[in-house]
Structures are given as C-alpha cells and as structure tokens.
Amino acid sequence: MKINYKLIILLFLATINYGQKSNIYVEYGVKLDDDGSFTKDKMFADIFLNASKEANKLLFGLIVSEKGSKFYEVDTGIEKSHEMTMAKVYAKYMGVVYNIGNEILKESQLLGNNIYTKEKKVENWILTSESKLIDNNLCYKATNTYTVVNPKGTFKFPVTAWYCPKLPYSYGPSGYGNLPGLILELQIRNVNYGVKKIDVHSDMTFSTAFLKKATILTEEELNKKLDDFNNFEGN
C-alpha cells in the first residue's frame, strides 16, 4: 500500500496548537440536485424543482467554540415562501443542530419547542489523498454513507466531505464533522452545502443553557412520536 506522507504531515500539523483563542463563524449556502428519484413521479416533480430553485435563498451558519458547534438557519430578511420551506424539508433540516461532546443534538420543530434527537457523531470516514482548492483553502476528500430505514427497506446513500486541515476544527454542516479539519463542502446524497464566508476571529457564540430544560429523545423515540403525530393527523 502506497503511503501518502504529504497528507500525513498535513494532518499532523493541523492537530498542533489546536487551542482556540477565538470562535469561528462559517456561512454555507445550499443546493439541491436531482438524483432521479425526486422527479420520476410527476406529482412531486414540480414541487421538488420549485424547491430547488428557491434553495439558493437559504443561508446557514456554523458557530464553533470551546463548547462545540451550533448549526442553524440564518435570518436573511427574505420573506419565507412555501418553496423555501420545502427546500429545507428536502435538505432534511428540521431545526438547530448542536455538536457537543460525543453527541449530536438535532432540533425537531415539528413536535414543538425544545425537543431534540440525540445521535452519535459520524465515524468510519474514509480519508483520501484527493484534494482541491476551495476559496484558496487546500481541502481533502473524505467519504462515508448514511442509512435510511423505512417500510420499503434499508437504503445507503453517499456522503462526501471536503475538509481543510489548516482550519483544525472538526465540525461542519448539519452535525457532520469528526474529521481533521473544518468541512467547507458537504454532499449528503443530493444536498450540497458550500462555504460562502469564514471568520476565524469571530465574537459570535452560543449558549447550552437550553439543555437544562430540553427534552432529549433517541431516534427510536422520535420516530415513535412522529408516527403517533401522523396517525393523529390522519384521524
């Protein structure tokens, strides 16, 4: 097996002097691509296509501090349309996502305020030597998969992250991270997050006081509540 010493050295250097003296703030845009499954049904094709056109109006922020990270929708002042709401649905954004300690906490706005799902951090990344420049930042490609289980079966979808070792913060959009560098681009199936702005000396921060009163559910508990909610709506 050929060893890429250049990549190993870069990753090693990225871990030196990791201490953060200031917070980092990153802004991401989002783009929805069609992988064929969203437009094959004519009934839903127009909904997806209209949502994908409005997705470029969405903006997401990532605050990184010693507490961890907070990923959230940025208020751009643009009046929210139904198509923008659907764009968030297709992007599977249900609310604020916190990456704290060894856990990911994802808000579930559908069930009410201050309700979160607890997930484990993404592991088993495959690091590659493939690289590219993103806004003059040298990034490396890492791949993974995420699994969806529904009545039709179990499905695995690709995840691709481009992370920057010179920005040694193991965070990224939508709770993804656990890589030796900040994720500047992330593709989850057909959802693409791309960096628009990076402030490495930000005074933005976030509080974790909400944890004292938050309802924290496992994914199984969340799915049970969503099933109950759907059954109630159907009656």
URTA-V154044 format. One record per residue. N is the residue number from 1. SS is DSSP state (@ for helix, = for strand, . for the rest). PSI is psi in whole degrees, -180 to 180 (none if undefined). Layout:
n->(N & N)
ss->(SS & SS)
psi->(PSI & PSI)
//
This chain:
n->(1 & 2 & 3 & 4 & 5 & 6 & 7 & 8 & 9 & 10 & 11 & 12 & 13 & 14 & 15 & 16 & 17 & 18 & 19 & 20 & 21 & 22 & 23 & 24 & 25 & 26 & 27 & 28 & 29 & 30 & 31 & 32 & 33 & 34 & 35 & 36 & 37 & 38 & 39 & 40 & 41 & 42 & 43 & 44 & 45 & 46 & 47 & 48 & 49 & 50 & 51 & 52 & 53 & 54 & 55 & 56 & 57 & 58 & 59 & 60 & 61 & 62 & 63 & 64 & 65 & 66 & 67 & 68 & 69 & 70 & 71 & 72 & 73 & 74 & 75 & 76 & 77 & 78 & 79 & 80 & 81 & 82 & 83 & 84 & 85 & 86 & 87 & 88 & 89 & 90 & 91 & 92 & 93 & 94 & 95 & 96 & 97 & 98 & 99 & 100 & 101 & 102 & 103 & 104 & 105 & 106 & 107 & 108 & 109 & 110 & 111 & 112 & 113 & 114 & 115 & 116 & 117 & 118 & 119 & 120 & 121 & 122 & 123 & 124 & 125 & 126 & 127 & 128 & 129 & 130 & 131 & 132 & 133 & 134 & 135 & 136 & 137 & 138 & 139 & 140 & 141 & 142 & 143 & 144 & 145 & 146 & 147 & 148 & 149 & 150 & 151 & 152 & 153 & 154 & 155 & 156 & 157 & 158 & 159 & 160 & 161 & 162 & 163 & 164 & 165 & 166 & 167 & 168 & 169 & 170 & 171 & 172 & 173 & 174 & 175 & 176 & 177 & 178 & 179 & 180 & 181 & 182 & 183 & 184 & 185 & 186 & 187 & 188 & 189 & 190 & 191 & 192 & 193 & 194 & 195 & 196 & 197 & 198 & 199 & 200 & 201 & 202 & 203 & 204 & 205 & 206 & 207 & 208 & 209 & 210 & 211 & 212 & 213 & 214 & 215 & 216 & 217 & 218 & 219 & 220 & 221 & 222 & 223 & 224 & 225 & 226 & 227 & 228 & 229 & 230 & 231 & 232 & 233 & 234 & 235)
ss->(. & . & . & . & @ & @ & @ & @ & @ & @ & @ & @ & @ & @ & @ & . & . & . & . & . & . & . & = & = & = & = & = & = & = & = & = & = & . & . & . & . & . & . & . & . & . & @ & @ & @ & @ & @ & @ & @ & @ & @ & @ & @ & @ & @ & @ & @ & @ & . & = & = & = & = & = & = & = & . & . & = & = & = & = & = & = & . & . & . & . & . & . & . & . & @ & @ & @ & @ & @ & @ & @ & @ & @ & . & . & . & . & . & . & = & = & = & = & . & . & = & = & = & = & = & . & @ & @ & @ & . & . & . & = & = & = & = & = & = & . & . & . & . & . & = & = & = & = & = & = & = & = & = & . & . & = & = & = & = & = & = & = & = & = & = & = & = & = & = & . & . & = & = & = & = & = & = & = & = & = & = & = & = & . & . & . & . & . & . & . & . & @ & @ & @ & . & . & . & . & . & . & = & = & = & = & = & = & = & . & . & = & = & = & = & = & = & = & = & = & = & = & = & . & . & . & . & . & . & @ & @ & @ & @ & . & . & = & = & = & . & @ & @ & @ & @ & @ & @ & @ & @ & @ & @ & @ & @ & @ & @ & @ & @ & .)
psi->(129 & 128 & 128 & 91 & -32 & -44 & -42 & -43 & -43 & -43 & -34 & -45 & -31 & -22 & -8 & 141 & 49 & -19 & 130 & 118 & -18 & 164 & 164 & 142 & 130 & 141 & 139 & 142 & 169 & 145 & 138 & 124 & 155 & 120 & 11 & -26 & -16 & -14 & 3 & -26 & 114 & -32 & -35 & -8 & -46 & -36 & -46 & -45 & -40 & -38 & -41 & -31 & -33 & -11 & -30 & -6 & -9 & 146 & 136 & 144 & 150 & 118 & 127 & 127 & -174 & -17 & -28 & -133 & 157 & 124 & 128 & 164 & 131 & 134 & 108 & -6 & -6 & 133 & 128 & 127 & 166 & -38 & -37 & -39 & -43 & -33 & -40 & -36 & -47 & -31 & -2 & 34 & 114 & -1 & -171 & 142 & 124 & 138 & 98 & 126 & -126 & 12 & 154 & 127 & 118 & 124 & 144 & 89 & -24 & -33 & -4 & -175 & 146 & 35 & 128 & 150 & 136 & 126 & 159 & 156 & 150 & 129 & -174 & 36 & 145 & 111 & 135 & 170 & 1 & 133 & 162 & 161 & 132 & 111 & 45 & 15 & 124 & 121 & 153 & 151 & 135 & 145 & 158 & -173 & 157 & 149 & 135 & 127 & 123 & 178 & -21 & -13 & -165 & 129 & 140 & 132 & 148 & 147 & 129 & 127 & 139 & 112 & 155 & 108 & -27 & -12 & 85 & 62 & 120 & 55 & 171 & -170 & 149 & 29 & -6 & 149 & -140 & 32 & 160 & 50 & 158 & 135 & 119 & -25 & 141 & 129 & 121 & 102 & -107 & 7 & 125 & 120 & 131 & 137 & 141 & -25 & 140 & 126 & 106 & 0 & 56 & 149 & 8 & 143 & -178 & 157 & 150 & 17 & -24 & -24 & -27 & -29 & -1 & 149 & 117 & 120 & 151 & 168 & -37 & -43 & -39 & -47 & -37 & -44 & -38 & -38 & -44 & -40 & -45 & -40 & -37 & -43 & -30 & -16 & none)
//
